Amino acid sequence: MHHMIEAEGLTKNYGSVTAVNGVSLNVAEGELFGLLGPNGSGKTTMIRMLTGQVRPTSGSARVMGLDVVENPIRIREVVGIIPEQETPPSFLTAEEYLRFVARIRNLDGIDERCERWFDLLEFPDKRDVLCKDLSRGTRQKLMFAQAFLHEPRLVLIDEPLINLDPIMQRKVKDFLRGYVRDGGTVFLSTHILGIAEEICDRIGIIHNGRLLYTGPVDDLTGSGRHLESFFLDLVRGDAGG
C-alpha cells in the first residue's frame, strides 16, 4: 500500500505546552482520512506540521515522499491546503486572487480553471468583489477553489464545511467523495462528527495532543456503534470523566 502521509512520533511543544504528543499515523493513497478531536486537541497543529508551516519539535513525517522538515516549500507546492482561519488578500477581487494563485503555480488554462470553480461552487457573481467584502462562506469557497486549482493528488483541509450553508455542504461533500473515487487523497480535520461519519473512509481521534484511536468508520457503524457515542466515551475516558 502506498502512503501519501507517514508520521512517526510527531510532537510539537510551545514552551511548556505540548500541542501534539508523539502522534504516529499513515494515510493511504486514495483515502479520505478524518482527524477528529475537540477544539484545542492538536488537529490544526498536525496539519501545519504536515504542510511544513510549523517545524516539529521531535518525530518525523513524510508527505508524498517528502520530508516535512527538509522540503516544506516543495510540499506546499504539490499539495492543496485549506486552512481554517486564513483568508485571501483583502485588496484583491475573488477572480484576481484565483488568477494570482494560478500564476504562482505556473498553471496553464487559467480562464478555464477559474471558470470551473466559480461555477462549481456557485459564486460567479462574486468574481469582481474584493475579498474583504466577501462573506465568510464565500471566502471559504474561494479558499477551497485555490486548493484544488492545480489538481493536486493530496489535499489537507482544516474544518472543511464550517462556514458553508447546507446546500453547499452537500455539494462539497459530493465533490470530495468524487475526488477520492478518482484517485485523490484527502486529510481533513474536524470536530463535527457527522461529517466524518458520512464521508470518511478512516478516522483518527486526537485528544490533548495524543492520538487515541485510528480505524475504518465501517468498523464502528458495522458493529452498530455510532461515531458520536464512541468518540465521547473515548475522550471522556481519556479526560478521566
C-alpha positions as CSV (number, residue, x, y, z in Angstrom):
1,M,0.0,0.0,0.0
2,H,1.4,3.4,-1.0
3,H,1.1,6.0,1.8
4,M,0.7,9.7,0.9
5,I,1.2,10.7,4.6
6,E,3.5,9.0,7.1
7,A,4.0,10.4,10.6
8,E,6.1,8.8,13.3
9,G,6.2,10.1,16.9
10,L,5.3,13.6,15.7
11,T,5.5,16.1,18.6
12,K,5.1,19.9,18.9
13,N,5.8,21.8,22.0
14,Y,5.1,25.5,22.6
15,G,7.2,26.2,25.7
16,S,5.7,24.1,28.4
17,V,2.6,23.3,26.4
18,T,2.6,20.1,24.2
19,A,0.1,20.7,21.4
20,V,0.8,17.3,19.7
21,N,2.3,14.4,21.6
22,G,4.0,11.5,19.8
23,V,1.4,11.0,17.0
24,S,2.1,8.2,14.5
25,L,-0.3,7.6,11.6
26,N,-0.4,6.7,7.9
27,V,-2.8,7.9,5.2
28,A,-3.0,5.7,2.1
29,E,-3.3,7.0,-1.4
30,G,-7.0,7.2,-2.4
31,E,-8.2,7.5,1.2
32,L,-10.4,10.1,2.8
33,F,-9.0,10.3,6.3
34,G,-10.6,12.4,9.1
35,L,-8.7,13.6,12.2
36,L,-11.3,14.2,14.9
37,G,-11.0,16.0,18.2
38,P,-12.4,18.7,20.4
39,N,-11.3,22.3,19.9
40,G,-7.7,22.7,21.0
41,S,-6.9,19.0,20.7
42,G,-4.0,19.4,18.2
43,K,-5.7,19.0,14.9
44,T,-4.7,22.3,13.3
45,T,-1.1,21.9,14.6
46,M,-1.0,18.5,12.9
47,I,-2.0,20.0,9.6
48,R,0.5,22.8,10.0
49,M,3.3,20.3,10.6
50,L,2.3,18.1,7.8
51,T,2.3,21.0,5.4
52,G,5.7,22.4,6.5
53,Q,4.2,25.5,8.1
54,V,5.3,24.5,11.6
55,R,8.5,22.6,12.4
56,P,8.0,19.6,14.7
57,T,9.8,19.6,18.0
58,S,10.5,15.9,17.5
59,G,9.4,12.9,15.4
60,S,9.2,12.8,11.7
61,A,6.8,12.9,8.8
62,R,6.8,12.5,5.1
63,V,4.1,13.8,2.8
64,M,4.0,12.4,-0.8
65,G,7.5,11.1,0.0
66,L,8.9,14.5,1.0
67,D,10.3,15.1,4.5
68,V,8.3,17.9,6.2
69,V,11.5,19.5,7.7
70,E,13.7,19.2,4.7
71,N,11.2,20.1,2.0
72,P,8.5,22.4,3.4
73,I,8.2,24.6,0.4
74,R,8.1,21.8,-2.1
75,I,5.3,20.1,-0.1
76,R,3.2,23.3,-0.2
77,E,3.8,23.4,-4.0
78,V,2.4,20.0,-4.6
79,V,-0.4,19.6,-2.1
80,G,-3.6,21.6,-1.7
81,I,-4.2,23.3,1.6
82,I,-7.4,24.7,3.0
83,P,-6.7,26.4,6.4
84,E,-9.4,27.1,9.0
85,Q,-8.8,30.7,9.5
86,E,-6.6,32.1,6.7
87,T,-8.4,34.4,4.3
88,P,-7.4,35.6,0.8
89,P,-5.8,39.1,0.4
90,S,-8.3,41.8,1.1
91,F,-7.1,44.1,-1.7
92,L,-7.7,41.5,-4.5
93,T,-11.0,40.5,-6.0
94,A,-12.0,36.9,-5.9
95,E,-11.0,36.4,-9.6
96,E,-7.8,38.3,-9.1
97,Y,-6.9,36.0,-6.2
98,L,-7.5,32.8,-8.2
99,R,-5.5,34.1,-11.1
100,F,-2.7,35.1,-8.7
101,V,-2.6,31.6,-7.3
102,A,-2.6,30.1,-10.9
103,R,0.3,32.3,-11.9
104,I,2.3,31.5,-8.8
105,R,1.8,27.8,-9.6
106,N,2.6,28.3,-13.3
107,L,-0.7,26.8,-14.4
108,D,-2.0,26.9,-18.0
109,G,-5.6,27.3,-18.9
110,I,-6.2,29.8,-16.2
111,D,-9.5,31.1,-17.7
112,E,-11.0,27.6,-17.8
113,R,-9.7,26.7,-14.3
114,C,-11.2,29.8,-12.7
115,E,-14.5,29.5,-14.6
116,R,-14.8,25.9,-13.4
117,W,-14.6,26.8,-9.7
118,F,-16.8,29.8,-9.9
119,D,-19.5,27.6,-11.5
120,L,-18.9,24.5,-9.3
121,L,-19.2,26.5,-6.1
122,E,-21.9,28.8,-7.4
123,F,-20.3,32.2,-6.9
124,P,-19.7,33.7,-10.3
125,D,-21.5,36.8,-9.2
126,K,-18.7,37.4,-6.7
127,R,-15.8,37.2,-9.0
128,D,-15.3,41.0,-9.1
129,V,-15.9,41.6,-5.4
130,L,-12.9,42.5,-3.2
131,C,-12.1,39.6,-0.8
132,K,-12.5,41.9,2.2
133,D,-16.2,42.4,1.2
134,L,-16.9,38.7,0.7
135,S,-19.0,36.8,3.3
136,R,-17.2,34.2,5.4
137,G,-18.9,31.4,3.4
138,T,-17.8,32.9,0.1
139,R,-14.2,33.3,1.3
140,Q,-14.3,29.7,2.3
141,K,-15.4,28.7,-1.2
142,L,-12.6,30.8,-2.6
143,M,-10.0,29.1,-0.4
144,F,-11.5,25.7,-1.4
145,A,-11.1,26.7,-5.1
146,Q,-7.4,27.8,-4.7
147,A,-6.6,24.5,-3.0
148,F,-7.8,22.4,-5.9
149,L,-6.9,24.8,-8.7
150,H,-3.7,22.9,-9.6
151,E,-5.5,19.5,-9.4
152,P,-3.3,18.1,-6.6
153,R,-3.1,14.4,-5.7
154,L,-3.4,15.3,-2.0
155,V,-5.3,18.0,-0.1
156,L,-5.2,18.8,3.6
157,I,-8.3,20.6,4.9
158,D,-8.9,22.2,8.3
159,E,-12.7,22.2,9.1
160,P,-13.9,22.0,5.5
161,L,-17.6,22.9,6.0
162,I,-17.7,25.2,9.0
163,N,-18.9,28.4,7.1
164,L,-20.9,26.8,4.3
165,D,-24.7,26.5,4.1
166,P,-26.3,23.1,4.0
167,I,-26.8,23.1,0.2
168,M,-23.1,24.0,-0.4
169,Q,-22.0,21.5,2.3
170,R,-23.7,18.7,0.3
171,K,-22.0,19.9,-2.9
172,V,-18.6,19.9,-1.3
173,K,-19.1,16.5,0.4
174,D,-20.1,15.1,-3.0
175,F,-17.1,16.7,-4.6
176,L,-14.7,15.2,-2.0
177,R,-16.2,11.8,-2.5
178,G,-15.7,12.0,-6.2
179,Y,-12.2,13.4,-5.9
180,V,-11.2,10.4,-3.8
181,R,-13.0,8.0,-6.0
182,D,-10.9,9.3,-8.9
183,G,-7.7,8.6,-7.0
184,G,-7.2,11.7,-4.9
185,T,-6.4,11.7,-1.2
186,V,-7.9,13.9,1.5
187,F,-6.7,14.5,5.0
188,L,-9.3,16.6,6.9
189,S,-9.6,17.7,10.5
190,T,-12.9,18.5,12.1
191,H,-14.8,18.5,15.4
192,I,-18.1,17.9,13.5
193,L,-18.5,14.2,13.8
194,G,-21.4,13.9,11.3
195,I,-19.1,14.9,8.5
196,A,-16.6,12.2,9.3
197,E,-19.2,9.5,9.8
198,E,-20.8,10.4,6.4
199,I,-17.7,10.8,4.1
200,C,-14.5,9.4,5.7
201,D,-13.1,6.0,5.0
202,R,-10.9,6.0,8.1
203,I,-10.6,8.2,11.2
204,G,-8.2,9.1,13.9
205,I,-9.3,10.6,17.3
206,I,-7.0,13.0,19.0
207,H,-7.3,14.5,22.4
208,N,-4.9,16.7,24.4
209,G,-2.4,16.1,21.6
210,R,-2.4,12.3,21.8
211,L,-3.9,10.0,19.2
212,L,-6.3,7.8,21.0
213,Y,-7.7,5.7,18.1
214,T,-7.4,5.1,14.3
215,G,-9.6,2.8,12.3
216,P,-12.1,2.4,9.5
217,V,-15.5,4.1,10.0
218,D,-17.2,0.9,8.8
219,D,-15.7,-0.9,11.8
220,L,-17.9,1.3,14.1
221,T,-21.0,1.6,12.0
222,G,-20.9,-2.1,11.0
223,S,-20.9,-3.1,14.7
224,G,-23.9,-1.0,15.4
225,R,-22.0,1.8,17.2
226,H,-22.5,5.5,16.5
227,L,-19.3,7.5,16.0
228,E,-20.7,10.2,18.4
229,S,-21.0,7.8,21.3
230,F,-17.7,6.1,20.6
231,F,-15.9,9.5,20.4
232,L,-17.5,10.8,23.6
233,D,-16.7,7.7,25.5
234,L,-13.1,7.7,24.3
235,V,-12.5,11.4,25.0
236,R,-14.2,11.4,28.4
237,G,-12.3,8.3,29.4
238,D,-9.1,10.0,28.4
239,A,-10.0,13.0,30.4
240,G,-10.9,10.9,33.4
241,G,-14.5,12.0,33.3
